[in-house]
Amino acid sequence: MSSKSKNMLRVVVGIYLIYLGASMIKDVFAQRPDYASLLILAGAVFVLVGAFFAYKSFRAYLADQKAEREEDARIAMEAERAAKEEEQVKNSQSDLINPEESSKNPEEDQAETAEKGTIVVDGIAEAGKKSECEHADGESEAAASKKE
């Protein structure tokens, strides 16, 4: 049984205790027994305990509902973020697979990707900061391209 179900059952039990206490007090005034003060006290205790029990359980039920809504919202946001990332990957893969959609001049493509901050290495696009890649001999990519 989930905590929400348990809390709702406790609310119902609290309401039932209130009902029992109120009906006990009502019967005392209708019958007027010799021990009426004891029955009134017992009825008042039932009402108070029932009210406290129902109140606390209802608050816990609402807290469970709020936590569940927040969890659902978090999951929805993660799913949306994953869908966006998947769409971005799909778009970048389609650009690599269909080169005819890109411009015919490779120099323009390189300039465009450099402006976007995308580095194309061996046909794989990696988004990131513009940085200089180190070659095996310690020269930077910029220095190597100046030599050519």
Secondary structure, DSSP 8 states (H G I E B T S, - for coil): --HHHHHHHHHHHHHHHHHHHHHHHHHHHHH--TTHHHHHHHHHHHHHHHHHHHHHHHHHHHHHHHHHHHHHHHHHHHHHHHHHHHHHHHHHHHHHH-GGGS-S-HHHHHHHHHHHTEEEETTEEEES-----B-TTS-BHHHHHHH-
